[in-house]
Amino acid sequence: MFKDIADVQKKLGQQQYIASEEISTVVFLAQSLCKPILAEGPAGVGKTELAKAWAGAMGYPLVRLQCYEGLDESKALYEWEYAKQMLYTQLLRDTLHKILGDVNSLSEAASRLAAEEDVFFSENFLLPRPLLTALMSENPVVLLIDEIDRADVEFEAFLLEVLSDFQVSVPELGTIKAKHQPMVLLTSNNTRELSEALKRRCLYLYVDYPTQDAELEIVRLKVPDLRPELARQAVAVVHQLRNMDLRKVPSISETLDWARALVTLNAEAIDEKTLTNTLTVLLKYEADVQKARRMMGNGGSRHGGRYGR
């Protein structure tokens, strides 16, 4: 357990996650108040990585539910293995004959079968999906509900009960209540507006692109083989790109990909040739690539043939 906000920052840092004071505060409060966190922000700014670092810092397993359009309760909660149940019944046919061999009425047969129903309706035939896995875990877990904004409104409504009571109803078994309330992090890339009811149940956290100094610290931590001066140039270029009117600006993960690419290419500096040949590591649309080449090649962002100075 975290002792205080400084302890959160320290332990997340040990997981190679550089957390701001705001992030550390929200994580500490989520633990203390037993509340889920809803982390919104652009794609690729480290929301999912926060859940991984949180789990690592606490020493808990991470259970991940990846949301998508069409996700429903059965895919998120559990599946009942009817085929396995039927096979089990067939294999126990001889035993059933012995149990029912001397009955004199249907009611007596039904009573005897009822006494054995725990064999046929048990967790042996339950295939837990992420939500039920988190609730049934013998040890505390961190539950990541990733990109909740991609799921349908109906699934979001279903989540309200789970996040309120941390229990679910399985028709074959009854109500299953969490053995340990999981630490929950929901992420959203803001592709649609989430309900006020969901937001009320969560502590809200907006994760934005980091400052240039913070991103440089991330690059140095994650890509230590990149020379310090080249790391500084690379981060400066990324921030220039984020100030342009692009369809999709580079995320932190793309900054790290580019940094690793520069190490792989043994780049000495980010000159025009290097930038031209590697710009598609940062930008994912041809129109953005062409716009960036025009704007960064017009002399306004270049000094001495190098970028990012």
QUIBELJO-V848716 format. One record per backbone hydrogen bond with DSSP energy under -0.5 kcal/mol. CO is the residue of the C=O (numbers start at 1). NH is the residue of the N-H. If there is no record, write none. Layout:
co:nh
CO:NH
CO:NH
This chain:
co:nh
4:8
5:9
6:10
7:11
8:12
9:13
10:14
11:15
12:15
12:17
13:16
16:18
17:19
20:24
21:25
22:26
23:27
24:28
25:29
26:30
27:31
28:32
29:33
30:34
30:35
36:203
37:39
37:186
38:40
38:205
39:188
40:207
42:45
44:252
44:253
46:50
47:51
48:52
49:53
50:54
51:55
52:56
53:57
54:58
55:59
55:60
61:63
61:142
62:64
63:144
64:66
65:67
65:146
68:71
72:76
73:77
76:131
76:132
77:129
77:132
79:81
79:127
80:82
81:85
82:86
83:87
84:88
85:89
86:90
87:91
88:92
90:93
92:96
93:97
94:98
95:99
96:100
97:101
100:103
105:109
106:110
107:111
108:112
109:113
110:114
111:115
112:116
113:116
114:117
116:119
116:120
117:121
122:125
123:126
125:81
125:127
126:128
127:79
129:133
130:134
131:135
132:136
133:137
135:179
140:61
141:143
141:183
142:63
142:144
143:145
143:185
144:65
144:146
145:148
145:187
146:67
147:150
148:151
152:156
153:157
154:158
155:159
156:160
157:160
157:161
158:161
158:162
159:163
160:164
161:165
161:166
162:166
166:178
168:170
168:176
169:171
170:173
170:174
174:170
175:177
176:168
182:184
183:143
184:37
185:145
186:39
187:148
188:41
195:199
196:200
197:201
198:201
199:202
201:36
203:38
205:40
205:207
206:208
211:215
212:216
213:217
214:218
215:219
216:220
217:221
218:222
219:223
223:226
227:231
228:232
229:233
230:234
231:235
232:236
233:237
234:238
235:239
236:240
237:241
238:242
239:243
240:243
241:244
244:246
251:255
252:256
253:257
254:258
255:259
256:260
257:261
258:262
259:263
260:264
261:265
262:267
263:266
269:271
270:307
271:275
272:276
273:277
274:278
275:279
278:281
278:282
279:282
279:283
285:289
286:290
287:291
288:292
289:293
290:294
291:295
292:296
293:297
295:298
299:302
301:308
303:306
305:272
306:303
